């Protein structure tokens, strides 16, 4: 099987105007599919060339015959024509595209955007695309990888971000990468002149997240077994329920302890080994897991995951008629630390 191409590799080639005749962009994460297709639509052709040579089609309004016939046209007064098929998951008989991809027109750049699913790599079409063009799977970013995504995104804009600030943004925005990109763009715009580093203080001022009372700090307090700090944070959450809903806190804790459980199975119990096991982009993200492994045993982590699930059910009314969200979190924190 051919080596999977990465977003960074595709972006680098496009920036250098190295084009392939076919780009099949597929997968659960729409952010990268949109980024690649939009970049091709915006940069391959000049504004004058786009009028005759840029065609955007939608899977629910077209069929494979129309797509192929459009791809076989020659450009008008331009080196290339660009054909973009959005919502391609709605196109029937996509396998028939193989007949065109076997001998694609070099002057056509055909971009297929297949969201919320993938091609069967065992079939003929996938193999031909890998040979003649680009077959790219846009996979969902894991929660533990979000800080790495944030750092990489800002690095491309020559902006640095402190690890704590990256964790705060990951907690606040969540897994929606398109929304995350928008929030990061806003942060970059608020940077004072000459400053190229985002701090927790800046996020507190511009995003509205407390740098001292957030889920990142709660997690750190649990790892440090700091009962007082953990309860202060829970009290703050209780007083500010709109910005600190219990479901968000439980999601963060569940994600961390689930990853911690996986970390026990890493062949190498080092920063690099844990990072590889959890799919983290940088080894520094693994440090907290290494510390937590010294604090919580594997059996205890399994118990904690069960308690988080139970707390989540009770927060939704199961076997609970009187306890508030704050009471439920205080009870959960006690069980985690004892």
C-alpha positions in Angstrom: 0.0 0.0 0.0 1.3 3.5 -0.9 2.4 5.8 1.8 -0.4 8.1 3.0 0.1 11.6 1.8 -0.2 14.4 4.5 -1.9 17.8 4.4 1.5 19.4 4.9 2.9 17.6 1.8 -0.1 18.6 -0.3 0.1 22.2 0.9 3.8 22.4 0.2 3.4 21.2 -3.4 0.5 23.5 -4.1 2.5 26.4 -2.8 5.3 25.5 -5.2 2.7 25.1 -8.0 3.3 21.4 -8.4 -0.1 20.1 -9.4 -1.6 16.6 -9.8 -4.5 16.0 -12.3 -6.8 14.5 -9.6 -7.2 15.2 -5.9 -9.6 12.9 -4.1 -10.1 14.4 -0.7 -12.1 12.3 1.7 -12.7 11.6 5.4 -14.4 12.7 8.6 -12.6 16.0 9.2 -14.0 18.6 6.7 -11.5 21.3 7.7 -8.5 19.9 5.7 -10.8 19.0 2.7 -12.1 22.6 2.6 -8.6 24.1 3.1 -7.1 22.2 0.1 -10.0 22.7 -2.2 -10.3 26.4 -1.4 -6.6 26.9 -1.9 -6.7 25.3 -5.3 -9.8 27.3 -6.3 -8.1 30.6 -5.2 -4.6 30.2 -6.4 -4.3 28.0 -9.6 -6.0 30.4 -11.9 -5.9 34.2 -12.1 -9.1 36.2 -11.6 -9.4 36.6 -15.4 -9.0 32.8 -16.0 -11.5 31.8 -13.4 -14.5 33.0 -15.5 -14.0 30.3 -18.1 -11.9 27.7 -16.3 -13.2 27.3 -12.8 -16.2 24.9 -12.5 -17.8 24.1 -9.1 -20.3 21.2 -9.0 -22.3 19.6 -6.2 -22.7 15.9 -5.9 -26.5 16.0 -5.3 -26.9 18.0 -8.6 -24.6 16.1 -10.9 -23.5 12.6 -11.9 -20.3 10.8 -12.9 -20.9 11.3 -16.6 -21.2 15.0 -16.2 -18.1 15.2 -14.0 -16.0 13.2 -16.5 -17.2 15.2 -19.5 -16.4 18.4 -17.7 -12.9 17.2 -16.8 -12.3 16.2 -20.4 -12.7 19.8 -21.6 -9.7 21.9 -22.5 -9.0 25.2 -20.8 -9.7 28.5 -22.6 -6.8 30.9 -22.7 -5.2 29.3 -19.6 -2.8 26.5 -18.8 -5.3 24.8 -16.6 -8.9 24.4 -15.9 -10.0 23.5 -12.3 -13.1 21.3 -11.6 -14.2 21.0 -8.0 -16.9 18.5 -7.0 -18.3 19.3 -3.6 -20.5 16.9 -1.6 -19.1 14.1 -3.7 -20.3 11.5 -1.2 -23.7 12.0 -3.0 -22.4 11.0 -6.4 -23.6 7.5 -7.5 -21.3 5.0 -9.3 -18.2 6.9 -8.3 -16.1 3.8 -9.2 -16.7 4.7 -12.9 -14.4 7.6 -12.4 -11.6 5.1 -12.7 -11.9 5.1 -16.5 -11.0 8.8 -16.5 -8.3 8.7 -13.8 -6.4 6.0 -15.8 -5.6 8.7 -18.4 -6.5 12.1 -17.0 -6.2 15.3 -19.0 -3.0 17.0 -17.9 -4.6 20.4 -18.3 -7.4 19.6 -15.9 -7.1 19.7 -12.1 -10.0 17.6 -10.8 -10.8 18.0 -7.1 -13.3 15.6 -5.5 -14.5 16.5 -2.0 -15.9 13.4 -0.3 -16.9 14.2 3.3 -18.0 12.0 6.1 -16.7 8.8 4.5 -13.9 7.2 2.5 -13.2 5.2 -0.6 -12.7 1.5 -0.2 -8.9 1.4 -0.7 -9.1 -2.3 -1.8 -11.0 -1.2 -5.0 -9.6 -0.2 -8.4 -10.4 3.5 -8.1 -8.4 4.1 -5.0 -5.4 2.4 -6.4 -5.5 4.3 -9.7 -5.9 7.7 -7.9 -2.9 6.9 -5.7 -0.9 6.2 -8.8 -2.0 9.1 -11.0 -3.0 11.8 -8.5 -3.5 12.4 -4.8 -5.7 10.3 -2.5 -6.0 12.1 0.9 -7.8 11.0 4.0 -8.7 13.8 6.3 -8.9 12.1 9.7 -10.5 13.5 12.8 -8.0 15.0 15.2 -7.9 13.4 18.6 -8.6 15.5 21.6 -5.1 15.1 22.8 -3.7 16.3 19.5 -5.6 19.7 19.6 -2.9 21.6 21.4 -0.4 20.4 18.7 -2.8 21.5 15.9 -3.1 25.0 17.6 0.7 25.3 17.8 1.2 24.2 14.2 -1.5 26.5 12.9 0.0 29.5 14.7 3.6 28.6 13.7 2.6 28.9 10.0 1.8 32.5 10.9 5.1 33.0 12.8 3.3 33.2 16.1 4.2 31.1 19.2 1.8 30.0 21.9 2.5 29.0 25.5 1.5 25.4 26.3 -1.0 26.4 28.9 -2.6 28.9 26.5 -2.9 26.1 23.9 -4.6 23.8 26.4 -7.0 26.6 27.3 -8.0 27.1 23.6 -8.4 23.4 23.1 -10.7 23.2 26.1 -12.7 26.3 25.1 -13.3 25.6 21.4 -13.2 21.8 21.3 -12.9 19.6 18.2 -14.3 22.0 15.6 -11.2 22.8 13.6 -12.8 25.4 11.4 -14.1 27.3 14.5 -10.7 26.9 16.1 -9.0 28.4 13.1 -11.4 31.4 13.3 -10.7 31.9 17.0 -6.9 31.7 16.5 -7.2 34.3 13.7 -8.9 36.7 16.1 -6.2 36.1 18.7 -3.5 36.9 16.2 -5.2 40.2 15.4 -5.3 41.2 19.0 -1.6 40.7 19.5 0.1 44.0 20.5 2.5 45.4 17.9 5.8 43.5 18.0 4.5 40.6 20.1 4.5 37.2 18.5 3.6 35.0 21.5 0.1 34.2 22.8 -0.1 33.9 26.6 -2.9 32.7 28.9 -3.4 36.3 30.0 -4.2 37.4 26.4 -6.7 34.5 26.1 -8.3 35.6 29.4 -8.7 39.2 28.1 -9.9 38.4 24.6 -11.7 35.1 24.8 -13.1 35.2 28.3 -11.5 32.1 29.8 -10.1 32.4 33.3 -6.4 31.5 33.3 -6.7 30.2 36.8 -10.1 28.6 36.9 -10.5 26.2 33.9 -10.5 22.5 33.1 -6.8 22.5 32.3 -6.0 23.9 35.8 -8.5 21.4 37.4 -6.7 18.5 35.6 -3.3 19.8 36.8 -4.7 20.1 40.4 -5.8 16.5 40.3 -2.4 15.3 39.1 -0.8 17.3 41.9 -3.4 16.0 44.4 -4.1 19.6 45.3 -7.5 19.2 47.0 -7.8 22.9 47.9 -7.1 24.1 44.4 -9.4 21.6 42.8 -12.3 22.6 45.1 -11.7 26.3 44.4 -12.0 25.6 40.7 -15.2 23.6 41.2 -16.6 26.5 43.2 -15.8 28.9 40.4 -17.4 26.6 37.9 -20.5 26.4 40.1 -20.7 30.2 40.1 -20.2 30.5 36.3 -22.2 27.6 34.9 -22.7 29.1 31.4 -19.0 29.3 30.6 -18.1 26.1 32.6 -20.8 23.5 32.0 -20.4 20.2 33.8 -20.5 18.2 30.4 -17.4 20.1 29.2 -15.5 19.3 32.4 -16.5 15.6 32.3 -15.5 15.4 28.6 -12.0 16.9 29.4 -11.5 14.5 32.4 -12.8 11.5 30.5 -10.5 12.3 27.6 -7.4 12.7 29.8 -8.0 9.5 31.9 -8.8 7.5 28.8 -5.5 8.5 27.3 -3.8 7.9 30.6 -5.1 4.3 30.4 -3.7 3.9 26.9 -0.3 5.4 28.1 0.2 2.4 30.4 0.4 0.2 27.3 3.1 2.3 25.6 6.2 0.1 24.8 8.4 2.9 26.1 7.5 4.9 29.2 9.3 8.0 28.0 8.0 11.3 26.7 8.7 10.2 23.1 7.1 6.8 23.8 4.0 8.2 25.3 3.6 10.8 22.6 3.9 8.0 19.9 1.3 5.8 21.7 -1.2 8.7 22.1 -0.6 10.2 18.7 0.6 13.5 20.2 2.4 16.0 17.9 5.1 16.9 20.4 6.7 15.0 23.3 6.2 17.9 25.8 2.5 17.1 25.8 3.3 13.7 27.2 4.9 15.0 30.4 1.6 15.4 32.2 0.8 11.8 31.5 4.1 10.6 32.8 3.5 12.5 36.1 0.0 11.1 36.3 1.2 7.6 35.8 3.2 8.0 39.0 0.2 9.3 40.9 -2.6 6.9 39.7 -2.3 3.2 39.2 -3.8 1.5 36.2 -6.6 0.0 38.4 -7.3 3.4 39.9 -7.6 4.9 36.4 -10.1 2.3 35.4 -12.1 3.1 38.5 -11.9 6.9 37.7 -13.2 6.3 34.1 -16.2 4.4 35.6 -16.9 7.2 38.1 -16.8 9.9 35.4 -19.3 7.9 33.3 -21.5 7.5 36.4 -21.2 11.3 37.2 -22.2 12.1 33.6 -25.3 9.9 33.8 -26.3 11.5 37.2 -25.8 15.0 35.7 -28.5 14.0 33.2 -30.9 12.9 35.9 -30.2 9.2 36.2 -30.4 8.2 39.9 -30.2 11.8 40.9 -33.0 14.1 42.0 -31.3 16.7 44.2 -27.6 17.0 43.7 -26.4 20.1 41.8 -23.7 20.0 39.2 -21.3 21.5 41.7 -22.1 18.8 44.2 -21.6 16.1 41.6 -18.2 17.4 40.6 -17.1 17.7 44.3 -18.1 14.1 44.8 -16.3 13.1 41.7 -13.1 14.9 42.7 -13.2 13.2 46.1 -13.5 9.8 44.5 -10.6 10.6 42.1 -8.3 11.7 44.9 -9.1 9.0 47.4 
